C-alpha cells in the first residue's frame, strides 16, 4: 500500500466507526505526519519506529503529554484497525503528565494574606 492509500483507508475506517470529525481529522493528520517523517508507508514501519517517533516528538519537538497521547491514539488506531496489525498498548503506553507539587505558604505569608483582606 502507498502512503496515500493508507490515509484513504484510515479516513474510511474513522468515518465508518462514527468517530467525531475532530478525531477523524486528528488521526489523519497524525498518520500523515508519521509517514512523512520516515518518508515511508506505515506498512513498512514497526513498533520501534512508532516509539522512536513519539520520543522525537517529546524530546525534540517538546510536545505536551496531551499532544503526545493524541499521536499515540492515532497511530494505535492506524495499526490496530486500518492496517489490522495489532500494536500492544503496553509497548507504547500513554504519556502521563508530570504532577507539580503545589507551593506551600509559610505561616507569615498566610497571616499577611489574611491581613490584606478588608473583611
C-alpha positions in Angstrom: 0.0 0.0 0.0 1.1 3.5 -0.7 1.1 6.3 1.9 -2.0 7.8 0.2 -3.9 4.5 0.1 -3.2 4.0 3.8 -4.5 7.5 4.6 -7.6 6.9 2.4 -8.4 3.7 4.2 -7.8 5.4 7.6 -10.3 8.1 6.7 -12.8 5.4 5.7 -12.2 3.5 9.0 -12.7 6.5 11.2 -15.9 7.6 9.4 -17.5 4.1 9.4 -16.9 3.9 13.2 -18.7 7.2 13.7 -15.7 9.0 15.3 -16.1 12.7 15.6 -15.0 14.9 12.8 -12.3 16.4 15.0 -11.0 12.9 15.8 -11.1 11.9 12.2 -9.0 14.9 11.2 -6.5 14.4 14.1 -5.9 10.7 13.3 -5.5 11.6 9.6 -3.0 14.4 10.4 -1.0 12.3 12.9 -0.8 9.3 10.5 0.3 11.6 7.6 3.0 13.3 9.7 4.2 9.9 10.9 4.6 8.6 7.4 6.1 11.8 6.2 8.7 11.8 9.0 10.0 8.5 7.8 9.1 9.1 4.1 7.7 5.5 4.1 4.2 4.0 4.2 3.2 2.8 7.6 3.2 -0.8 6.3 7.0 -0.6 6.2 7.3 0.8 9.7 7.1 -1.1 13.0 6.6 -0.6 16.8 10.1 0.6 17.2 9.5 3.3 14.6 6.4 4.4 16.5 8.3 4.6 19.8 11.2 6.5 18.2 8.8 8.9 16.6 6.9 9.6 19.9 10.3 10.0 21.6 11.3 12.5 18.9 8.0 14.5 19.5 8.6 14.5 23.2 12.3 15.4 23.2 12.9 17.4 20.0 9.6 19.0 19.3 8.9 19.4 23.1 5.2 18.5 22.7 2.9 18.4 25.8 1.8 15.0 27.2 -1.7 15.5 25.8 -0.3 16.1 22.3 1.9 13.0 22.6 -1.2 11.0 23.6 -3.1 12.2 20.5 -0.3 11.0 18.3 -0.3 7.7 20.3 -4.0 7.2 19.9 -4.0 8.0 16.2 -1.1 5.6 15.5 -2.6 2.8 17.5 -5.8 3.2 15.5 -3.8 3.2 12.3 -2.1 0.0 13.1 -4.8 -1.9 15.1 -7.7 -1.0 12.8 -6.7 0.3 9.4 -3.7 -1.9 8.9 -5.0 -4.8 11.0 -1.6 -5.1 12.6 -2.3 -5.1 16.3 0.0 -3.0 18.5 0.3 -3.9 22.1 -0.7 -0.9 24.2 1.8 -1.9 26.9 4.6 -1.3 24.4 3.6 2.3 23.7 1.7 3.4 26.8 0.1 6.8 27.2 2.3 9.6 28.4 1.4 10.8 31.9 1.6 14.4 32.8 4.1 15.3 35.5 2.3 16.3 38.7 3.6 19.5 40.1 3.8 19.8 43.9 2.0 23.0 45.0 3.9 25.8 46.7 3.1 25.8 50.4 2.7 29.2 52.1 4.6 29.9 55.3 2.7 30.9 58.4 3.8 34.6 57.9 2.6 34.5 54.3 -0.8 33.2 55.3 -1.0 35.9 58.0 -0.1 38.6 55.5 -2.7 37.3 53.1 -5.4 37.5 55.7 -4.3 40.9 56.9 -4.5 42.2 53.3 -8.3 41.4 53.3 -10.7 44.2 54.1 -13.2 42.0 55.8 
